[in-house]
């Protein structure tokens, strides 16, 4: 039957020959601007809902401040970065934070099993820095071209408007790298008790750049001083029966009572480069950086001390983007980060408007004056600052009366070399390893809740999906797969007999490097 299915095309009618990977320079290199197939796909996806956010629609926000320690671990922060927000002490940088669920609609319960968005806007003296991540530190996919497919699978059925377990697992079953995130999500960690007792993470890999133009790879994390607490499914159901907005209530009530929630800001650091000695790619956001090798180094703290004056003006209209960085913090070639950087800002211009950055909640702090040649568009509230001659809204000008470029800084010049193509990462041997490690680190009650949730889901899936998912779980951890199979009445031996997924590496193996999906299919490396 598969040979009779229609061929996937673009809206232009062009056949899609690879819907799995964006075009990059080499396997680990940056994405290219001529990713037309990806750009058309992601920008259409950004416009699928009016006026609600496509994802992260249910949210709550609060104001606060960030204070840097001036150190990263035991060393001066300036060793790694020239970002003043991390190097200067005695400065309280104003912030706005928005917490959210991902898949639910705007009025959905805050007890839903769902990743929690953790979006932070630092209003620094050098302009805004947005750090947009989640509470689980990893993600389902590692290439942004798959994001619309993933959300379509997780959102309600387009025919029945019901969220269906089989749709979720039908997608996940084809992506071994997603088993790590699924193991987090279906455990109690998938339902944080509230926003105050919840971790946060930037998820993506970034770079820190110092005054000498030297760079290191890094990941950012928020550790709650209140501790971490999660809910079982039964506990969440009990809360939901009484209050669908319990997490917002908890956050606002505690702030109003003077119990200001606080998080310590930590960074993990790794030398830049391929780091071939690792069994995973540090640019792969489905993987954790093991803390025994890359410890969480404290570098500052965040305190939330004020609730919004108006929910719509501040929480609904708040707009974040992964491309909003300050000098000293830079992009890596993480494929999810590069795709998100286009998608997030594109979404904000569509959802809020071309001039969304003029709204007070999104504008820089008052001490930072905006000068740009960007003009007009719907709902223009003000005109950005100009040079001495307001007639000159371009750069450069012979008259030297317009705006000028800032002085140069020593930049980090990353070497880039490779053939242009569509690549999957070849470092796949940890796609199951980290999921298994996570399973074994859970406490017994967390494993019990995880298995109960998955058993309930598996009973709603057709047999082909059941077998493939048990196959995945068993390769992550034999006890993991066995317990799901037994609980859901799935034939474990039949599941174990399945072959590896077409075009994917066998569990614990790497894909053969330097192969191109336009030609012969990938095969697992021996």
C-alpha positions in Angstrom: 0.0 0.0 0.0 2.9 2.4 0.7 3.8 2.5 -3.0 0.2 3.8 -3.8 0.4 6.7 -1.5 0.6 10.2 -3.1 4.0 11.9 -3.2 4.5 14.8 -0.7 4.9 18.1 -2.5 5.4 21.8 -1.6 2.5 24.2 -2.2 4.2 25.0 -5.5 3.6 21.3 -6.5 7.3 20.4 -6.3 8.0 16.9 -5.0 9.6 16.8 -1.6 12.5 14.3 -1.8 13.7 14.8 1.7 11.4 15.9 4.5 13.8 14.9 7.3 16.7 17.4 7.2 17.5 21.0 6.5 20.3 21.8 4.1 23.6 22.4 5.9 27.2 22.8 5.1 28.4 19.4 6.1 26.8 17.2 8.8 27.5 19.7 11.6 27.7 23.0 9.7 25.3 26.0 9.6 22.0 26.0 7.7 21.8 28.0 4.5 19.4 30.8 3.7 18.3 29.1 0.5 16.5 26.4 2.5 13.3 27.2 0.5 11.5 24.0 1.3 12.1 24.6 5.1 11.3 28.3 5.0 8.0 27.8 3.1 7.1 25.0 5.5 8.0 26.8 8.8 6.6 30.2 7.9 3.3 28.7 6.9 3.2 26.8 10.1 3.8 30.0 12.0 0.6 31.4 10.6 -1.7 28.4 11.4 -3.6 30.1 14.3 -5.4 33.4 14.6 -4.9 35.1 17.1 -3.7 32.5 19.6 -0.2 31.2 19.7 0.2 28.0 17.7 2.2 26.5 20.6 2.7 27.8 24.1 -0.8 29.4 24.1 -1.5 28.8 27.8 0.9 30.9 29.8 1.6 33.1 32.8 4.2 35.7 33.3 6.0 37.7 36.0 8.5 40.5 36.3 11.8 40.4 38.2 15.5 40.9 38.0 18.7 39.1 37.3 22.0 39.6 39.2 25.3 38.2 37.9 27.9 36.7 40.2 30.7 37.9 37.9 32.0 34.4 37.9 31.2 31.2 36.0 31.9 28.6 38.6 35.1 29.6 40.3 36.6 31.6 37.4 35.9 35.1 36.2 33.0 35.2 33.7 35.2 37.4 31.5 37.4 34.4 30.8 34.5 33.0 28.7 32.3 35.9 27.7 32.3 39.7 27.2 28.5 39.8 27.8 28.1 42.5 30.4 25.0 40.9 31.8 27.1 38.0 32.9 30.4 39.8 33.8 29.2 42.9 35.8 28.3 42.6 39.4 26.1 44.9 41.5 23.6 45.3 38.6 20.0 44.2 38.8 19.0 43.6 35.2 15.2 43.8 34.8 13.5 40.7 33.4 10.2 39.3 32.2 9.5 35.6 32.3 6.7 33.7 30.7 5.9 30.1 31.7 3.6 28.0 29.5 2.4 24.7 28.3 3.2 23.7 24.7 0.3 21.8 23.0 -2.8 23.0 25.0 -5.0 25.9 23.9 -5.2 29.2 25.7 -7.8 28.1 28.3 -6.4 24.5 28.7 -5.7 23.1 32.2 -2.2 23.8 33.6 -2.2 20.2 34.9 -1.8 18.8 31.4 1.1 16.4 30.7 3.1 18.7 28.5 6.6 20.3 28.3 6.6 23.7 30.1 8.0 26.6 28.2 10.5 28.7 30.2 11.0 32.0 28.2 13.2 34.7 29.8 13.7 38.3 28.5 16.7 40.0 30.0 16.5 43.8 29.5 20.2 44.4 29.7 22.1 47.7 29.3 23.2 46.4 25.9 19.7 45.6 24.7 17.4 42.6 25.1 18.6 39.0 25.5 15.9 36.3 25.1 16.5 32.8 26.4 13.7 30.6 25.2 13.6 26.9 26.4 11.7 24.4 28.5 11.7 22.6 31.8 12.9 19.2 30.6 16.3 20.2 29.1 15.9 18.1 25.9 13.5 18.0 23.0 11.8 15.5 20.7 13.6 16.3 17.5 17.0 17.7 16.4 16.1 19.3 13.1 13.7 22.2 12.8 12.3 21.0 9.5 10.4 18.4 11.6 8.7 20.8 13.9 5.5 21.4 12.0 5.1 17.6 11.6 5.7 17.1 15.3 3.2 19.7 16.5 0.6 18.5 14.0 0.9 15.0 15.5 0.7 16.3 19.0 -2.2 18.6 18.4 -5.9 17.5 18.0 -6.9 15.3 15.0 -7.9 17.6 12.1 -11.1 15.5 11.6 -12.3 14.9 15.1 -10.5 17.7 17.0 -9.4 15.3 19.6 -5.9 14.6 20.8 -5.2 11.0 20.1 -2.4 8.9 21.7 -1.9 7.0 18.4 -1.1 10.1 16.5 1.5 11.2 19.1 3.2 7.7 19.1 2.9 7.2 15.3 5.2 10.2 14.9 7.5 9.3 17.9 7.9 5.7 16.7 9.7 7.0 13.6 12.2 9.1 15.6 14.4 7.1 18.0 16.0 10.3 19.3 12.5 11.2 20.7 12.5 8.3 23.2 14.6 10.3 25.6 12.1 13.2 25.7 9.2 10.8 25.9 10.8 9.1 28.9 10.9 12.5 30.6 7.4 13.6 29.5 5.5 10.5 30.5 7.1 10.4 33.9 6.0 12.7 36.7 8.5 15.2 35.3 5.9 15.8 32.5 3.6 17.5 35.0 5.5 20.0 37.2 3.7 20.8 40.5 3.8 24.5 39.6 6.0 27.1 37.9 8.0 28.0 41.0 9.2 24.4 41.7 10.3 23.8 38.1 13.7 23.7 36.4 14.3 25.6 33.2 16.8 25.2 30.4 17.7 27.0 27.1 17.8 23.4 25.6 19.8 24.6 22.6 23.6 24.8 22.4 24.9 28.4 22.3 28.4 29.9 22.3 30.1 32.3 24.7 32.6 34.7 23.2 35.2 36.7 25.1 37.1 39.9 24.3 39.8 37.9 22.5 37.3 36.5 20.1 37.6 33.0 21.6 34.5 30.8 21.9 33.2 27.9 23.8 30.0 25.9 23.4 27.5 26.3 26.3 24.1 25.3 27.6 22.1 27.5 30.0 20.0 26.2 32.9 17.8 27.5 35.7 17.8 25.7 39.0 14.9 26.6 41.4 15.9 27.6 44.9 12.5 26.3 46.0 13.4 22.8 45.0 11.8 20.6 42.3 8.4 19.0 42.7 6.3 17.1 40.2 2.9 15.4 40.1 1.6 11.9 39.3 -1.3 11.6 36.9 -3.7 11.0 39.8 -2.5 14.0 41.7 -2.9 16.2 38.6 -6.4 14.9 38.0 -7.4 15.8 41.6 -6.1 19.3 41.2 -7.6 19.8 37.7 -11.1 18.9 39.1 -10.9 22.0 41.3 -8.7 24.4 39.4 -7.6 24.5 35.7 -5.2 27.5 36.4 -3.5 26.3 39.6 0.1 27.1 38.5 -0.7 30.7 37.7 -2.6 31.0 41.0 0.4 29.6 42.9 2.9 31.9 41.2 0.8 35.1 41.6 -0.3 34.3 45.2 3.3 33.7 46.3 4.7 36.8 44.7 1.9 39.0 46.2 2.6 37.4 49.6 6.3 38.3 49.3 7.5 34.7 48.7 9.5 35.7 45.7 10.6 32.6 43.7 14.3 32.5 42.9 16.4 30.5 40.4 20.1 30.1 40.2 21.4 30.5 36.6 24.0 27.9 35.6 26.0 27.3 32.5 27.7 24.1 31.1 30.8 24.7 29.0 32.5 22.6 26.4 35.3 23.4 24.0 34.1 24.4 20.5 34.5 21.9 17.8 33.1 18.5 16.8 34.1 16.9 20.2 34.5 13.6 18.4 35.4 11.8 21.7 31.8 12.1 22.8 29.2 9.4 21.8 26.7 12.2 21.1 26.8 15.4 19.1 26.8 18.4 21.6 24.7 20.2 19.0 21.9 17.6 19.3 19.2 19.0 21.5 17.7 15.5 22.2 20.8 14.8 24.3 21.9 16.0 27.8 25.5 17.0 28.5 26.4 14.7 31.4 27.0 16.8 34.5 29.9 14.6 35.7 31.8 15.7 32.6 30.3 19.2 32.1 29.2 20.5 35.5 26.5 23.1 36.1 28.6 26.2 36.9 26.6 28.9 38.8 26.9 32.4 37.2 23.9 34.4 38.6 20.4 34.4 40.1 16.9 35.5 39.1 14.2 36.7 41.4 10.5 37.3 40.3 8.9 40.0 42.5 6.0 41.6 40.5 3.0 40.3 38.8 1.7 41.9 35.5 -0.6 44.8 35.7 -2.6 43.6 32.7 -2.5 40.0 31.4 -3.1 40.8 27.8 -0.7 43.7 27.5 2.1 41.9 29.2 1.7 38.1 29.0 -0.3 37.7 25.8 1.7 40.3 23.9 5.1 39.3 25.2 7.2 38.1 22.3 10.4 36.1 22.5 13.0 34.9 19.9 16.0 32.7 20.0 17.8 35.2 17.7 17.7 37.9 20.4 21.3 37.8 21.7 23.7 40.3 23.2 27.4 40.7 22.3 29.3 37.9 24.0 26.6 35.3 23.4 26.4 33.7 20.0 24.7 31.0 17.9 26.0 27.5 17.5 25.2 25.3 14.5 22.5 23.5 16.4 19.9 22.8 13.7 16.9 23.4 16.0 18.4 26.7 17.2 19.0 27.9 13.6 15.4 27.0 12.6 13.9 28.5 15.7 15.7 31.7 15.1 13.8 32.3 11.9 10.5 30.8 13.1 10.1 32.7 16.4 10.6 36.2 15.1 8.5 35.4 12.1 5.7 34.2 14.3 5.8 37.4 16.4 5.5 39.6 13.4 2.5 37.6 12.2 0.8 37.2 15.6 1.4 40.6 17.2 2.4 42.7 14.2 5.4 44.2 12.4 6.0 46.6 15.3 5.7 44.2 18.2 9.1 45.4 19.5 7.6 48.9 20.2 5.3 47.5 22.8 6.5 48.2 26.3 6.7 44.5 27.4 9.0 43.8 24.4 11.0 47.0 24.2 14.5 47.3 25.7 14.8 48.9 29.1 14.3 52.7 29.2 18.0 53.4 29.4 18.6 51.8 26.0 17.6 54.1 23.1 16.6 52.5 19.8 18.1 53.9 16.6 17.2 52.1 13.4 16.2 52.7 9.8 13.2 50.4 10.1 10.0 52.3 9.3 6.3 52.1 9.0 4.2 48.9 9.1 0.8 48.3 10.8 0.3 49.9 14.2 3.5 52.1 14.1 3.5 53.6 17.6 6.6 55.7 17.3 9.5 56.4 15.0 12.9 54.9 16.0 15.7 57.4 16.8 17.5 58.9 13.8 20.7 60.7 13.1 20.9 64.5 12.9 19.1 64.6 9.6 15.7 62.9 9.8 15.4 62.8 6.0 18.1 60.1 5.9 16.6 56.8 6.7 19.3 54.7 5.1 23.0 53.9 5.7 25.6 54.9 4.7 25.2 58.5 3.7 27.7 60.8 2.0 26.5 63.6 4.2 27.5 61.8 7.4 24.2 62.9 9.0 22.5 59.5 9.2 23.2 56.6 11.5 26.6 55.0 11.6 27.9 51.5 12.4 29.1 50.7 15.9 32.9 50.1 16.4 34.1 46.7 15.5 34.7 44.0 18.1 37.0 41.0 17.8 34.7 38.4 16.4 34.9 34.6 16.6 35.6 33.2 13.2 34.4 29.7 13.1 36.0 27.6 10.3 33.3 26.0 8.1 33.9 23.4 5.5 31.7 20.8 3.9 29.5 19.7 1.0 26.1 21.3 0.8 23.4 18.6 1.4 20.7 17.3 3.7 22.2 15.4 6.6 21.1 13.5 9.6 23.6 13.3 12.5 25.8 10.2 12.3 26.3 10.2 16.0 23.2 8.2 16.9 24.6 5.6 19.4 23.2 7.5 22.4 19.6 7.8 21.0 18.7 5.0 23.4 21.5 5.2 25.9 20.4 8.5 27.5 16.8 7.4 27.6 17.8 4.2 29.5 20.0 6.2 31.9 17.1 8.5 32.6 14.8 5.5 33.3 17.2 4.0 35.7 17.8 7.2 37.6 14.0 7.6 38.3 12.9 6.7 41.8 10.6 3.6 41.9 7.4 5.6 42.2 8.5 7.7 39.2 9.1 4.5 37.1 5.7 3.2 38.2 3.9 6.3 37.1 5.9 6.4 33.8 4.9 2.8 33.0 1.2 3.3 34.0 1.0 6.3 31.7 2.6 4.5 28.8 0.5 1.4 29.3 -2.6 3.5 29.1 -1.4 5.2 25.9 -0.3 2.0 24.3 -3.8 0.5 24.8 -5.1 3.3 22.5 -2.7 2.6 19.7 -2.9 0.1 16.8 -0.6 -2.9 17.0 2.1 -1.7 14.6 2.7 1.4 16.7 2.5 -0.7 20.0 5.2 -3.1 18.7 7.5 -0.4 17.5 7.3 1.6 20.7 8.0 -1.4 22.9 10.9 -2.1 20.6 12.2 1.4 21.3 11.6 1.1 25.1 13.3 -2.3 25.3 16.4 -1.1 23.5 16.6 1.8 26.0 16.3 -0.5 28.9 15.1 -4.1 28.9 13.0 -3.7 32.1 11.5 -0.6 30.6 10.3 -2.4 27.5 9.2 -5.5 29.3 7.0 -3.6 31.8 5.3 -1.6 29.1 4.6 -4.8 27.0 3.3 -6.8 30.0 1.1 -3.9 31.2 -0.5 -3.3 27.8 -0.7 -6.9 26.7 1.8 -6.5 23.9 3.8 -9.5 22.6 7.4 -8.6 23.7 9.1 -11.2 21.5 7.2 -10.0 18.4 8.3 -6.5 19.2 11.9 -7.5 19.7 11.9 -9.3 16.4 11.3 -6.0 14.5 14.1 -4.8 12.2 15.6 -1.3 12.7 13.8 1.6 11.1 14.5 2.1 7.4 17.2 4.7 7.0 18.0 4.8 10.7 20.9 3.3 12.6 20.4 0.1 14.6 20.3 0.7 18.4 23.8 1.6 19.7 25.2 2.1 16.2 26.2 5.2 14.2 25.0 6.1 10.7 27.6 6.0 8.0 29.0 9.5 7.7 29.2 11.6 4.6 26.2 10.1 2.8 23.7 12.2 1.0 20.0 11.6 1.2 19.5 12.7 -2.4 21.3 9.5 -3.5 21.5 6.1 -1.9 19.6 5.6 1.4 21.6 5.7 4.6 22.7 2.4 6.2 23.8 1.9 9.7 27.6 1.8 10.2 28.9 -1.6 11.3 
